[in-house]
């Protein structure tokens, strides 16, 4: 009864038996908004790049970060292999974040969000691209094979266009 009276003071004229349904809808709205944010970034247990050090990629290495050396950025935790790399990240975090939210660059050509193998990567024009490498094949090799037919800048433009379309669709 207290719930009904507090809701009625908000100006909602709703039968009491609808309140649990409305409450579930409000919870679902909050959860779906948080889920949409998390879906934009490929995370596992709140950790980006599967715990790999984002700065190390720009030095040509895929190195697992140390869970005790971390920072949180945009609700995602990133691990680092050294304190120096963490400090470098903190100076300009967006510089080191993977493109397409950490999803596979090759799959993004088709507008698909596919998980990655953090050891399959490429840095192009100071931007990090991650790729899937598993049961269905090595998409970094497939990406590089496409370079025989078209410039990498065109592949990146196509994938970026798909990424922007996906993000727009998720928030409509």
N, C-alpha and C positions, 0 to 999 in steps of 0.2 A: 504494500500500500504506500510506503514511503517513496518508492521508486515512481509510482504513478503520480503522486502529488508533485514531486520535483520535476517530472517531465511535463506535467500540465502547466507548471509555472513558466516553462520555456515556450509555451504557446502551442504545444503539440496536442491535438485532439485525437488521441489514438485509444482504441479499446485496450483494456489491460492485457488481454490474451495476446495482443500483437507485440507487446514490449519485448519478450524474449527474442522474437524473430528480428525486430529492429535492432536489438543489441547485438545479435549475431551478425547482422549486416554491417553494423558500424565496426565491429572487430574485424570482419572480413575486409572492409575497406582499408583499415589501418595495416593489416597484414599484407594485403595485395599491393599497397603502395610500397611497403618495405621490400616485398618480394620483387617488385618491378625494379627497384634500385639495385638489389643484389643480382638480378638477372642481367643487368647491364655490364656487370663485371664478373668475370669467371673466377669464382672463389670456391674454396673447399674448406669448410669449417671456419669461415671468415678470413682465411689466409689467401692472399693473392699469389699468383704464379707458382702455386703448390709449394711455397716456402723457398723458392729460389731467389737469389739476390738480384734485384733488378739492375743495379749499377754494374755488376760484373759482366752482363751482356755487352755493354758498351766498351768493354775491354777485351771482347772476343771470347768470353768464357760463360758457360752455364754452370754456376756453382750453387749448391744448396746453401741457404742461409742458416745461421745459427738462431734457433728460436729465442735465445736470451738476448739477442741483438735485434731489436725490432722497432718499428714505428707504425702508427695507425694513420692512414690518410684516406679521407672520404669513406669512412666506415670499413676499411679493408686493412688488415694487418700485413705488413711486408717484413720479411726477415732479411738480414744482411750477414755476410761472411766476416766483415770487419766493422769496427766503429768508424773507420775512415770512410768507408762506402756509405754507411748510414748518414754521416755528416754531409757527404756529397749529395745524397738524395734529398736531404732536408733543405738544401739550398734552392732546389728547383724540382720538386717531386714530379710534376707533370712531364718533365723532360725524360724521365726514366720509365714511365708507365708504358706497358705494351699497348699497341694499337688494337682497336676493335674490342676493348675491354678484356683483352687477354684470351679471346677466342681465336680459333684457327683462321689465319689470313686466307688460305686457299679456299676453305669452306665458305668464307664470307663473300667470295666471288658469286656464290649462288644464294647469298642471303641466309646462310645457315650458321647457327651458333654451335660450334663443335669444340669439345674439350681438346686440350693440347698435351703434348709431351714437352715439358719445359726445357728439354735438351735439344729440341728441334726449333731453331730460331735463326733469324736473319736481322741484321741492322742495316737499314737503307736510309740514307740522308738523315742520320741521327734519330731514327725512329725504330722501335723494336717491334718485330713481327714474330709471332709464335705460330707453330704448326702442329698438326696431329701426326703422330707416327705410331701406328699400332696395327691391329688386325686387318684393317682396311687399306693399309699402305702408308707410305711416307709422303705426306703432302708437300713437304719442302722440296723433295725431288720432283714432284708433279708441277709445283710452282716454277721451279727452275727450268723444267722442260718447256713450259709455256713461253719462256723468254726467247725461245728459238723463233717464235711466231710474232711476238709483240713486245714492246718495251715494258720494262718493269713499272715505269711511271703510269702506264695505262692500266696494268693489273691493279696497282694500288688505287688509282682513281675509281675503277669499277668496284673494288671491295669497299672503299670508303663510301661510295654512293649507296651500296646495299646496307652498310652499317647505319648510315643516316636514316634510311627508310625504315629499318627495323626499330630504331630508337623512337622515331616519330610515331610508328604504329603502336608501340607499347604504351605511349602516354596519351593516345587519343581516346 
